[in-house]
Amino acid sequence: MWQLVFLVDPTRHRAKRCHLVLRDNQINVRPSRSQNRTAGVVKAVDSVNNTIAVTIEIGGRILEALPVAKDVDIQAEWLNVNLQAFESQNLKLSDLRPGIRVHLKLVLGGHKLLVKTIQLSE
């Protein structure tokens, strides 16, 4: 079993946090109060087709060809030891490379799941 956290409420056009649970090739959606995001490692990036493949950290499943929103927010944050402060940088999808650890925020856009936010992590 593996879980994927995403936001969805198409009937009210508002975001609502839910869990997408895959067990025995069946997908179930259940409400969640968790603030977790989907964590994984980038396997492949296709900036032409605006998709990303990610290996999920729990269970090692691979999510292939996840569509990325056109207005995706990609952020890298790090600690600058000299300044003793966190710094961040906005990135493009083409800046991502296989092997980078990421946290994804997924939303329902139309009738498909989209990657809305990508946060790089160490």
C-alpha positions in Angstrom: 0.0 0.0 0.0 1.2 3.6 -0.7 -0.5 6.9 -0.2 -0.4 10.1 -2.2 -1.6 13.4 -0.6 -3.3 15.9 -2.8 -5.9 18.7 -2.7 -9.3 18.2 -4.3 -13.0 19.3 -4.1 -14.3 19.7 -7.7 -17.9 20.2 -6.6 -17.2 23.3 -4.6 -14.2 24.5 -6.6 -12.2 24.7 -3.4 -9.2 22.8 -2.2 -9.6 20.1 0.3 -6.8 17.9 1.6 -7.3 14.2 0.8 -5.3 10.9 0.7 -5.2 8.9 -2.5 -4.6 5.3 -1.3 -3.6 2.5 -3.8 -4.1 -0.9 -2.4 -4.4 -4.1 -4.4 -4.7 -2.1 -7.7 -7.7 -0.1 -6.3 -7.6 3.6 -5.7 -9.6 5.0 -2.7 -9.8 8.7 -1.7 -10.3 9.6 2.0 -10.2 13.0 3.8 -7.1 13.9 5.7 -6.0 16.5 8.2 -2.4 15.8 7.7 -0.1 18.6 6.4 2.3 16.2 4.7 3.2 16.6 1.1 4.3 13.8 -1.2 8.0 13.3 -0.8 10.2 11.5 -3.4 13.2 11.6 -5.7 13.1 12.9 -9.3 13.5 10.1 -11.8 13.0 12.1 -15.0 11.8 15.5 -16.2 10.2 16.2 -19.5 10.1 20.0 -19.9 8.7 19.8 -23.4 5.6 17.8 -22.3 5.6 19.5 -18.9 5.7 16.2 -16.9 7.8 14.7 -14.1 8.5 11.2 -12.9 9.1 10.7 -9.2 10.0 7.7 -7.1 8.0 7.9 -3.9 10.1 7.6 -0.7 7.7 5.2 1.0 7.4 2.0 -0.9 9.6 3.0 -3.8 6.7 3.3 -6.3 7.3 5.4 -9.4 4.8 8.0 -10.5 5.4 8.3 -14.2 4.5 11.3 -16.3 2.9 13.4 -13.7 1.5 16.5 -15.5 3.0 19.8 -14.1 0.8 22.9 -13.9 1.8 25.7 -16.2 2.1 28.1 -13.2 4.1 25.6 -11.1 6.0 27.1 -8.2 9.4 25.4 -7.9 11.5 26.5 -4.9 15.0 25.6 -3.6 15.8 26.6 -0.1 19.1 26.2 1.8 20.9 27.5 4.9 23.6 30.1 4.2 26.0 29.3 7.0 28.0 32.6 6.5 24.8 34.7 6.8 23.2 32.4 9.3 19.9 32.6 7.3 17.8 30.6 4.9 17.9 31.6 1.3 15.6 30.5 -1.6 15.6 30.6 -5.3 12.8 30.1 -7.9 13.6 27.5 -10.5 12.2 26.2 -13.8 11.1 22.7 -14.5 14.1 22.3 -16.9 16.4 23.1 -13.9 15.4 19.8 -12.1 17.7 16.8 -12.5 17.3 13.1 -11.7 18.3 12.3 -8.1 17.0 15.5 -6.6 14.8 15.0 -3.5 11.5 16.9 -3.7 8.2 17.5 -1.9 5.2 17.8 -4.3 1.9 19.5 -3.8 -0.7 18.0 -6.1 -4.0 19.5 -7.1 -6.9 18.4 -9.2 -7.0 20.6 -12.4 -10.0 19.9 -14.6 -10.2 16.1 -14.3 -6.6 15.3 -13.9 -4.0 15.5 -11.1 -1.4 18.3 -11.5 1.8 19.1 -9.7 1.3 22.6 -8.4 4.3 23.1 -6.1 7.8 21.5 -6.1 10.0 22.1 -3.1 13.6 20.9 -3.3 14.9 19.3 -0.1 18.2 17.9 1.1 
